Amino acid sequence: MPDKRTHRGPHPEDRLDFDSGILPSLRVAVADYSLLLTKDYPPAGSLKLVGDHFNLTARQRMAVMRSACSDQQRTHRRQSAISFYDLPGKAIALDGYNQLITLEAALAGGAIFRGRDGCLRDLAGLHGTYHRVSETIPAIGRIGELFAGIGIQDVLWLFDRPVSNSGRLKTLIEQTAREKGWTWKVELAQSPDKQLADTDRIVLTSDSDILDKCRQWSNAMPFLLQSVSPLWLMDLFDAPAAGQTV
């Protein structure tokens, strides 16, 4: 069946799965799962162990998985991070779908999760096809206005060529940039993750695999979401793991 969604909003079960009452358990679950990752336990088995212990649903487990990281990963990400305030005048590589979809989800009222590394992530999936939604143009505009406002001009957007409708999205972003006078480049890549991992540009992403491999990155999403209201933000950043104290 064709995808007829017009918004990137919350999953029907999210209001129940991410009720404020579950937040303390999710925080401890993230800490427990992160501890197991730190000790080099297998990720899949560790997530099942933690998820079963807290009786988490599939989407709650996804939130825990995306919000957790090992101590080693968090240290590396902190060391390679560039302050957003230092980006004016720098060359930027933007992980297109990663950043755009998170912003679309937030604008549509979807849940956003602050992970152990401080990054903001959503639970929206991209399964081979990108569908433009009502929030797409406002999201692109929000990125452009923020960048132009602080002096970020050299911006390269990277999108997955194999994902359907990437070409249409590329055209839309290029057209918007021309109308606004933003000096952006938009490219489709067969493997944008590898290109982002290897680039000398400062990468804007919350993709864990890219964060662990890229030379430098910056956490732009908190600034992009500053004036989103209401913002459904669930902060899963640090709680003590079971048996540990802060």
C-alpha positions as CSV (number, residue, x, y, z in Angstrom):
1,M,0.0,0.0,0.0
2,P,1.3,3.5,-0.7
3,D,2.4,5.5,2.3
4,K,-0.2,8.2,2.9
5,R,1.3,9.8,6.0
6,T,1.3,13.6,6.0
7,H,3.2,14.0,9.3
8,R,6.3,12.6,11.0
9,G,4.4,12.5,14.3
10,P,4.3,10.0,17.1
11,H,3.5,6.3,16.7
12,P,0.0,5.5,18.0
13,E,1.5,3.6,21.0
14,D,4.0,6.2,22.0
15,R,1.8,8.1,24.4
16,L,1.5,4.9,26.5
17,D,5.0,3.6,25.9
18,F,6.6,6.9,26.8
19,D,4.3,8.2,29.5
20,S,6.3,10.3,32.1
21,G,5.9,7.5,34.6
22,I,8.2,5.2,32.6
23,L,11.0,7.7,32.4
24,P,12.9,6.6,35.6
25,S,12.9,2.9,34.4
26,L,14.1,3.9,30.9
27,R,16.9,5.9,32.4
28,V,18.1,3.0,34.5
29,A,17.7,0.7,31.5
30,V,19.9,3.0,29.4
31,A,22.5,3.0,32.2
32,D,22.4,-0.8,32.6
33,Y,22.7,-1.4,28.9
34,S,25.5,1.1,28.6
35,L,27.3,-0.7,31.4
36,L,27.1,-4.0,29.6
37,L,28.4,-2.4,26.4
38,T,31.3,-0.9,28.4
39,K,32.2,-4.4,29.6
40,D,32.0,-5.7,25.9
41,Y,29.0,-7.8,26.3
42,P,27.2,-8.5,23.0
43,P,24.8,-5.7,22.1
44,A,21.8,-7.8,21.0
45,G,21.9,-10.1,24.0
46,S,22.5,-7.3,26.4
47,L,19.5,-5.3,25.1
48,K,17.3,-8.4,25.4
49,L,18.5,-9.0,29.0
50,V,17.8,-5.3,30.0
51,G,14.6,-5.1,28.0
52,D,13.2,-8.3,29.6
53,H,14.3,-7.2,33.1
54,F,12.3,-4.0,32.7
55,N,9.5,-5.6,30.7
56,L,10.0,-3.1,27.9
57,T,8.0,-2.9,24.7
58,A,9.7,-3.0,21.3
59,R,9.7,0.8,20.9
60,Q,10.9,1.3,24.5
61,R,13.8,-1.1,23.7
62,M,14.5,0.9,20.5
63,A,14.7,4.1,22.6
64,V,17.1,2.5,25.1
65,M,19.3,1.1,22.2
66,R,19.5,4.5,20.5
67,S,20.2,6.4,23.8
68,A,22.9,4.2,25.2
69,C,26.6,4.0,24.5
70,S,29.6,2.5,26.2
71,D,32.0,4.6,28.3
72,Q,34.6,4.3,25.6
73,Q,32.2,5.6,22.9
74,R,31.1,8.5,25.1
75,T,34.7,9.5,25.8
76,H,35.6,9.3,22.1
77,R,32.6,11.4,21.1
78,R,33.3,14.0,23.7
79,Q,36.9,14.3,22.5
80,S,36.0,14.6,18.8
81,A,33.1,17.1,19.4
82,I,33.2,20.7,18.2
83,S,31.1,23.3,20.0
84,F,28.3,24.5,17.8
85,Y,29.4,28.1,18.6
86,D,32.7,27.4,16.8
87,L,31.0,26.4,13.6
88,P,30.7,29.8,11.8
89,G,33.1,29.9,8.9
90,K,33.8,26.2,9.0
91,A,33.0,23.6,6.3
92,I,30.0,21.4,7.4
93,A,28.8,18.0,6.2
94,L,25.2,17.3,7.2
95,D,23.9,13.8,7.5
96,G,20.8,14.6,5.6
97,Y,18.2,12.0,6.5
98,N,19.5,11.7,10.1
99,Q,19.1,15.4,10.9
100,L,16.1,16.2,8.7
101,I,13.9,13.3,10.0
102,T,14.7,14.1,13.6
103,L,13.7,17.7,13.0
104,E,10.5,16.7,11.1
105,A,9.6,14.3,14.0
106,A,10.0,17.0,16.6
107,L,8.0,19.5,14.6
108,A,5.2,16.9,14.3
109,G,5.1,16.2,18.0
110,G,7.0,13.0,18.0
111,A,9.1,11.9,21.0
112,I,12.7,13.0,21.0
113,F,15.3,11.3,23.3
114,R,18.4,12.8,24.8
115,G,21.0,10.0,24.9
116,R,23.9,9.3,27.1
117,D,26.2,11.1,24.7
118,G,24.0,14.2,24.7
119,C,22.7,13.7,21.2
120,L,19.0,14.0,20.4
121,R,17.4,11.1,18.5
122,D,13.9,10.1,17.2
123,L,12.4,6.7,16.6
124,A,11.2,7.3,13.0
125,G,12.3,4.7,10.6
126,L,13.5,5.0,7.0
127,H,12.8,1.8,5.1
128,G,14.2,2.3,1.7
129,T,11.8,5.2,0.8
130,Y,11.7,8.8,2.0
131,H,8.2,10.4,2.1
132,R,8.0,14.2,2.2
133,V,5.6,15.3,5.0
134,S,4.1,18.6,6.1
135,E,7.1,19.3,8.3
136,T,9.7,18.9,5.5
137,I,9.8,22.4,4.2
138,P,9.6,24.0,7.7
139,A,12.5,21.7,8.8
140,I,14.7,22.8,5.9
141,G,13.8,26.4,6.6
142,R,14.7,26.1,10.2
143,I,18.1,24.6,9.4
144,G,18.8,27.4,6.8
145,E,17.7,30.2,9.1
146,L,19.9,28.9,12.0
147,F,22.9,28.5,9.8
148,A,22.5,31.8,8.1
149,G,22.0,33.6,11.4
150,I,25.3,32.5,12.9
151,G,27.4,32.5,9.7
152,I,27.5,28.9,8.6
153,Q,27.7,29.0,4.8
154,D,29.8,26.1,3.5
155,V,27.2,23.3,3.9
156,L,27.2,19.9,2.1
157,W,24.1,17.8,2.5
158,L,24.6,14.1,1.9
159,F,21.7,11.7,1.2
160,D,21.5,8.0,0.4
161,R,21.2,7.5,-3.3
162,P,19.6,4.0,-2.9
163,V,16.7,5.5,-0.9
164,S,13.7,6.2,-3.1
165,N,12.8,9.9,-3.6
166,S,16.3,11.1,-2.6
167,G,16.5,12.8,-6.0
168,R,13.2,14.7,-5.4
169,L,14.4,15.8,-1.9
170,K,17.7,17.0,-3.4
171,T,15.9,19.1,-5.9
172,L,13.6,20.6,-3.2
173,I,16.6,21.5,-1.0
174,E,18.5,23.0,-3.9
175,Q,15.5,25.0,-4.9
176,T,14.9,26.3,-1.4
177,A,18.5,27.2,-1.0
178,R,18.5,29.2,-4.3
179,E,15.4,31.1,-3.2
180,K,16.9,32.0,0.2
181,G,20.4,32.7,-1.0
182,W,22.0,29.8,1.0
183,T,25.2,28.5,-0.5
184,W,24.5,24.8,-0.1
185,K,25.6,21.7,-2.0
186,V,23.4,18.6,-2.0
187,E,24.8,15.3,-3.0
188,L,23.5,11.8,-3.3
189,A,26.0,9.1,-2.3
190,Q,26.0,5.4,-2.6
191,S,27.5,5.2,0.9
192,P,27.1,8.5,2.7
193,D,28.0,7.0,6.1
194,K,31.5,6.2,4.8
195,Q,31.8,9.6,3.2
196,L,30.8,11.3,6.5
197,A,33.3,9.1,8.4
198,D,36.1,10.0,6.1
199,T,35.4,13.7,5.5
200,D,37.6,16.6,6.7
201,R,34.4,18.6,7.2
202,I,32.7,18.9,10.6
203,V,29.9,16.4,10.6
204,L,26.4,17.1,11.9
205,T,24.8,13.8,12.9
206,S,23.5,11.7,15.7
207,D,24.2,8.4,14.0
208,S,26.3,6.4,16.5
209,D,28.3,4.5,13.9
210,I,29.3,7.8,12.2
211,L,30.1,9.5,15.5
212,D,32.5,6.6,16.4
213,K,34.4,7.0,13.1
214,C,34.3,10.6,12.0
215,R,37.2,13.0,12.6
216,Q,35.0,15.9,14.1
217,W,31.3,16.4,14.7
218,S,29.0,18.9,16.3
219,N,25.7,18.5,18.1
220,A,23.4,20.9,16.2
221,M,20.0,19.4,17.0
222,P,19.5,21.1,20.4
223,F,19.9,24.4,18.7
224,L,17.6,23.5,15.9
225,L,14.9,22.5,18.4
226,Q,15.3,25.5,20.8
227,S,12.1,27.2,19.8
228,V,10.0,24.1,19.0
229,S,7.0,24.3,21.3
230,P,5.7,22.0,22.6
231,L,8.7,19.8,22.3
232,W,8.3,16.2,23.5
233,L,11.7,15.6,25.0
234,M,12.5,12.6,27.1
235,D,15.9,13.0,28.8
236,L,17.5,9.5,29.2
237,F,20.9,11.0,30.0
238,D,22.6,9.4,32.9
239,A,21.1,7.4,35.8
240,P,23.2,5.0,37.8
241,A,23.2,1.5,36.6
242,A,21.9,-1.2,38.9
243,G,24.3,-1.7,41.7
244,Q,26.1,1.5,41.1
245,T,25.9,5.0,42.7
246,V,26.5,8.3,41.1
